[in-house]
Amino acid sequence: MTGHSTLVIVSIYLPSPKRLLRRDLRALFVLGDAIILFGDFNCKNIRWGYPSNNYNGIKLDELEDRLDFGIIAPSTLTCFPHVVTHRPSTIDIALTKGVAINFNNIETIHGLTSDHGPVILKMGPPDGGRHIPVLKLLIGKEYEIDFAIGALTNHVRTVIEESEREVAASSDRRKFPPDILDLIRAKNAALPRASAYPTPEYRSRARAL
């Protein structure tokens, strides 16, 4: 980002029943001098490809001038609901404020199984700046992330179960070897010290044990 101030990028998800609040946008836009808010705003407006406006779409359109930000939306639809009575829409967009790098294009990636197509935003160097690789931001859907997290969780759970061993109910730590008992006593002594007096020496000792 040579020639540009620090760029703050915020991933957004506004659930459809929630109202878009001016104070929330103001709080996000003061995070830095150059801000990109990118994600699912659930704001429907004829300006960015929906046949009609909802409350959030009207509100966002009104706030654009008041809060001095720009709205970037793909020219193709981003959401194709599984419910046939719901219309496809464009609700995955980007808001920019104080960003000097130039907008190249924003497009929807089709062909995936989700009802939301991931959206990629491409931006280039500021006017007069030397050539640098294009900045690419990709936003997906939270339930795809949840699916990945679930798969990882199941894998970890399987590894843990396969690594478990049964211990007799009568197991007593006093039967541990003397060197293990010494380590347990040292650990139990080090942790309170590290908590009460968090010096680098005590923290290092507690971590080592």
C-alpha distance (Angstrom), angle and dihedral (degrees) to the residues before:
residue distance angle dihedral
M1 . . .
T2 3.81 . .
G3 3.79 110.0 .
H4 3.79 94.0 20.2
S5 3.77 132.6 92.9
T6 3.80 121.2 -118.9
L7 3.80 110.3 -58.3
V8 3.81 117.7 -144.0
I9 3.82 115.3 -156.8
V10 3.81 119.1 -166.2
S11 3.80 124.7 -168.0
I12 3.82 110.0 -139.7
Y13 3.79 134.1 -157.8
L14 3.81 119.2 169.2
P15 3.84 111.4 -179.2
S16 3.79 111.9 -130.2
P17 3.84 97.1 -114.3
K18 3.81 91.0 53.7
R19 3.80 122.2 93.8
L20 3.79 119.7 -124.4
L21 3.82 105.4 -117.3
R22 3.78 125.2 -154.6
R23 3.81 91.5 -144.4
D24 3.82 91.0 57.2
L25 3.80 92.2 54.1
R26 3.80 91.2 45.5
A27 3.82 90.2 51.8
L28 3.79 91.3 51.8
F29 3.79 95.4 45.0
V30 3.82 92.4 56.1
L31 3.82 91.5 59.6
G32 3.81 89.2 93.0
D33 3.78 147.2 -23.6
A34 3.83 93.0 -92.5
I35 3.81 117.4 39.3
I36 3.80 135.8 175.6
L37 3.81 117.4 -170.9
F38 3.79 107.8 -167.5
G39 3.79 131.0 175.8
D40 3.79 147.0 54.7
F41 3.79 108.0 -18.1
N42 3.82 95.7 166.0
C43 3.80 86.4 -138.4
K44 3.81 111.8 144.0
N45 3.78 119.2 -163.9
I46 3.79 136.6 154.7
R47 3.82 87.6 -124.8
W48 3.79 90.7 71.6
G49 3.76 103.3 35.7
Y50 3.81 111.4 -73.1
P51 3.82 121.9 120.9
S52 3.81 92.2 -129.7
N53 3.79 141.5 13.9
N54 3.79 128.4 -105.5
Y55 3.81 124.8 -159.1
N56 3.78 94.3 -94.1
G57 3.81 92.1 47.8
I58 3.80 92.0 52.6
K59 3.81 91.4 45.2
L60 3.80 93.4 50.4
D61 3.81 91.1 48.2
E62 3.82 90.3 51.8
L63 3.81 93.7 47.2
E64 3.81 94.6 51.5
D65 3.82 93.2 82.6
R66 3.80 96.2 32.5
L67 3.81 94.5 54.4
D68 3.83 94.2 31.6
F69 3.80 100.9 -125.2
G70 3.80 134.4 132.0
I71 3.80 129.1 -122.1
I72 3.82 119.1 -140.7
A73 3.81 117.3 -171.6
P74 3.80 131.9 171.7
S75 3.78 117.6 -110.5
T76 3.82 91.1 -129.4
L77 3.80 128.9 64.4
T78 3.81 117.9 -90.2
C79 3.80 103.2 -168.7
F80 3.81 127.8 54.4
P81 3.83 106.9 177.7
H82 3.79 118.7 -142.6
V83 3.83 87.6 -135.8
V84 3.80 104.0 86.4
T85 3.82 93.5 -148.7
H86 3.83 91.0 61.3
R87 3.78 117.2 86.1
P88 3.81 122.9 -125.0
S89 3.80 110.3 -108.3
T90 3.77 147.1 175.9
I91 3.80 108.0 -114.5
D92 3.82 101.3 139.4
I93 3.79 105.5 88.0
A94 3.81 142.7 141.2
L95 3.80 130.9 -118.8
T96 3.80 118.4 -159.1
K97 3.79 131.3 -168.0
G98 3.80 127.2 177.5
V99 3.81 92.0 -4.3
A100 3.82 112.4 147.6
I101 3.80 97.5 -176.9
N102 3.78 113.5 99.5
F103 3.77 124.6 -105.9
N104 3.80 111.5 -119.3
N105 3.79 104.6 174.9
I106 3.79 144.9 -48.8
E107 3.79 121.5 -143.7
T108 3.78 142.2 171.7
I109 3.80 119.9 -119.3
H110 3.80 108.8 -137.7
G111 3.79 132.9 -167.7
L112 3.82 100.3 62.5
T113 3.79 125.7 118.8
S114 3.80 96.9 -116.9
D115 3.80 120.2 97.7
H116 3.83 86.2 -128.7
G117 3.78 117.1 65.9
P118 3.82 112.8 -143.1
V119 3.79 112.1 -110.9
I120 3.79 124.4 -140.9
L121 3.81 121.9 -158.1
K122 3.81 118.3 -161.6
M123 3.80 122.3 -163.9
G124 3.78 130.9 174.5
P125 3.83 138.8 -156.5
P126 3.81 122.8 -60.3
D127 3.81 119.7 -91.0
G128 3.78 109.2 -73.0
G129 3.79 92.9 12.1
R130 3.77 122.5 131.0
H131 3.79 118.0 -97.4
I132 3.80 112.4 -82.2
P133 3.81 131.2 166.3
V134 3.78 113.9 -78.6
L135 3.80 115.1 -98.3
K136 3.82 108.5 -120.4
L137 3.79 122.6 -165.7
L138 3.80 120.0 -172.6
I139 3.78 122.4 -165.9
G140 3.81 122.5 -169.3
K141 3.79 135.6 173.7
E142 3.80 125.7 -75.6
Y143 3.80 94.7 -130.5
E144 3.80 90.2 57.7
I145 3.79 86.8 55.0
D146 3.81 89.4 47.0
F147 3.81 89.2 53.5
A148 3.81 91.1 52.5
I149 3.80 91.2 47.2
G150 3.81 90.0 49.3
A151 3.80 91.5 51.6
L152 3.80 91.2 49.9
T153 3.81 91.2 46.7
N154 3.80 91.5 52.2
H155 3.79 90.6 48.8
V156 3.81 92.2 50.7
R157 3.81 90.7 46.3
T158 3.82 90.5 52.1
V159 3.80 92.1 49.6
I160 3.80 90.9 49.6
E161 3.80 93.0 48.8
E162 3.80 91.5 49.2
S163 3.81 90.4 49.5
E164 3.80 96.8 48.7
R165 3.77 120.6 109.3
E166 3.77 128.5 -166.2
V167 3.80 118.5 -112.1
A168 3.76 122.2 -161.5
A169 3.78 114.5 -106.3
S170 3.80 89.5 -125.1
S171 3.80 91.1 57.8
D172 3.78 109.5 137.0
R173 3.77 124.7 -168.5
R174 3.80 88.3 -143.2
K175 3.81 85.4 75.1
F176 3.81 90.2 62.5
P177 3.82 116.4 110.8
P178 3.81 114.9 -89.9
D179 3.81 93.8 -108.7
I180 3.84 90.9 55.5
L181 3.80 91.1 48.9
D182 3.82 89.5 51.3
L183 3.81 90.2 53.4
I184 3.82 91.4 49.2
R185 3.80 91.1 51.2
A186 3.82 91.5 46.9
K187 3.82 91.3 49.4
N188 3.82 92.8 48.7
A189 3.80 89.2 51.1
A190 3.81 95.7 44.7
L191 3.81 98.4 50.1
P192 3.85 96.9 60.7
R193 3.81 90.0 46.1
A194 3.80 92.0 50.9
S195 3.81 90.0 48.7
A196 3.80 96.5 46.0
Y197 3.82 96.5 37.5
P198 3.85 107.6 25.0
T199 3.79 96.5 -167.8
P200 3.82 118.2 153.1
E201 3.82 89.3 -110.9
Y202 3.82 94.9 53.5
R203 3.83 93.5 42.7
S204 3.79 91.4 49.5
R205 3.81 91.1 49.1
A206 3.81 92.4 49.0
R207 3.81 92.3 48.5
A208 3.79 91.5 49.5
L209 3.80 92.0 52.2
